[in-house]
Amino acid sequence: MIDDVAKEYLHNNLRALREAMLGKLDGLGEYDVRRPLTSTGTNLLGLVKHLSVWECRYFGEVFGRPFPEPLPRWDDAGARDADMWAAEHETRQEVVERYRRAAQHSDATIAALALDSPGHVPWWPWPDVKLFNVLVHMLTETSRHAGHADILREQLDGRTGTTAGSAMDEPDTAFWQARRAEIERAARAAAAEPGQDTPPGYILGAC
């Protein structure tokens, strides 16, 4: 009974995070969902593509339930990081629909197996695992990338929100400008304390 409750709790959180990830694409043009927004090229559509590949692996081959579509091998050095961005011939619809198919496949695995069902993750140092380990790992991985997506979307158009349903389509620009200025003032004041490095161009007492 406790295992069933725990599995459903973890599974529901994973479902919600998947929808939050897809919600970060809503309302954006083709360029903005693909454009690299960090020095390492992190982008919104690439995050969705990445998560789809790893859901297929973790809830597929790890438990002897392979995803029915081709996947690059996890140890293929030539394909490494190719799941972090979408090539020009890959449409947004294809990436999103594959993520949904991956989720359906994962959901079937989670529903069919008990939390203590054994699996094998050859790329882990301790490869013999249970469904519980993999479910927690994939929930953590998705949470991590959902946080990345939050920041990327805010950079693009100021839209915030931690879930698909709570996204604020029209943020109060004046409020956030004032908040940012307040935080900047506090950071500069702290840096100007004795023994701290003064920020470049900072004049004590200025804002």
N, C-alpha and C positions, 0 to 999 in steps of 0.2 A: 504493500500500500504506500509506504513512504517513497519507495523507488518510483512508483507510478506518478506520484505528485511531483517529485523532483524532476523527472523527465519532462513532464508537461510544462513545468515552470521554465526550465531551460529552453525547451522547444518554442514556447510562446515568445520568449525574449528574442530568440533568433529570428522568428517570423517577423516580429515588429522591426527589428534592425534591418532586415532585408528591404522592407517597404520604405524605411527612412532613407536607405541608400538610393533607391530608385527615385524617391521624391526629390532628391538633390538635383536631378536632371530636369525636372519640370520647368517649363518656361524659358529654357536656355536654347540658343541657336547651336548649330552644328559645330561651329568653331569653339564656342565657349565650353561645351562638354568635353572637348578633346584637348584644348590648349594646355601646354605645360605651365604650371603655376608655381613651381619650386625649381631650385637649381638642379634637382635630380629628375625633373620631368613629371612629377605627380600631377595627375589629371582625373577628372570625375569619371569619365567613361572607362578609363583604364582601371580604376578601382573596382568598378562593377565587373569588368571582364576578369580581373584577378580573382575576385571572390567566387565567381562562377567556376573557374578552373579548380580552385581548391575545395569547394564544396563537392564537386564531382569526384575528386581524389579521396577526400577524407571519408565521405559517406558512400563511396563506390568501391574502389579496389581494396581499400583497407579492410573491408568486411566481406570481400569476395562477391560484391554486387556491382560489377563495373558499369559505369555510365555507358549507354548504348551509342554514343557518338565519339569520334576520334578525339584523343587528347594527346598533347606532347608528353613524352616521358618526363618524369620528375627529375631524372638525372641527365637529361639532354642539355649539355652546356650551351649548345647553339641556340636553344629555344629559351634560355634563361632570361627572365625579365620581359619576354615578348608578350606576356599576359598583362603587363602593366600599362599598355597603351593600345589603341585601336588604329590599325592601318587604314589608309584612305578608302580601300575597297570594302572594309567592314562597316556596315551601317549601324547606326544607333539601335534600330529595331532588332537587328540580328543579335547584338550584344545583350540587350535587355531580355529578349525572348529566351536566349540561352541561359541567362541567369534564372529565369522563371522555371525553365525545364530542369536546371540543376537543382533548384529548390524542391521541385516536385519529387525528383529522384531521392534527394536527401530525406524529405519528409517520409517517403515510403520506407527507407531504411530505418529511420528513427522509430516509426510506428511498428515495424516488424520485429525489432530486436529489443531485448531487455537491456537495462543499463549496464549489467555485468557481462554482456555478450563480448566475446574476445575478438580482437582485430589485430592487424599487423601493419605498422607504419615503418617501412624500410628506411626512410630518411631521418628517423629519430634515433638518438643514441640508445634508448631503451624501447625497442620497437613493439614489444608485446603490450597491448593496451586493451582497455574496455571501451564500450560505447560511451560511458560516462566521461572518460578522458577526452575523447574526440569531440563530444558535444560541447564540453566546457572550452576546449581549445578553439573550436570554430566560432563559438559565441564571443570569445575574447578577441579573436582575429577580426571578426565583423565589427565589433564595438570599436576597435582601434581604427579601422578604416572609415567607419562612420564619423569618428571624430575628425579625421583628416578631411572628409567630405564637408563637414560643417564649416571648417575654416576656408576651404577652397571656395565654397559657394558664397560665403561672406565677402571674400576678396573680389568676387566677380560682380555682385550687384547688391551687397549689403543684406541679403536675405539670410535670416537666422532661424533657429528652431532645431531641437534635438530629435524630433520625430516628424514623420510626414504630416501628421495632423496638427502639429503645433507651429509649423513654419509660419513666419510673419512675412506676408507678401509685401507690405508697405511699412518698413521700419521707419520710426520717427528719427529722421536724419539729425535734427537739431539736438535731440536728447543724446544720441550716441556721439555726436561731435563734442558736446559738453562733457560727457563721461570720459571720452578719450583725453581731452585736455586736462581734466582733473587727474587722471592717472599719470599723464606725462609730467605734470607739475610735481606730483608726489615722488616720481622716480628721480627727477632732476634734483629735487630738494634732498632726497636721501643720498644721492651721489655727491652732493656738495658738503655733506657732514665731514668733520675732521677725520683725516685718514682715508677718505674715499677719493676716487678720481673724479674730477669735475668734468661733466659732459662737454664735448667740443661746442664752443659758441655760447656756453651758458653764462649768464650774468646773474649773480645771486640777487634774488628779489624780483627778477623778471619772470613773466609767464608766457 
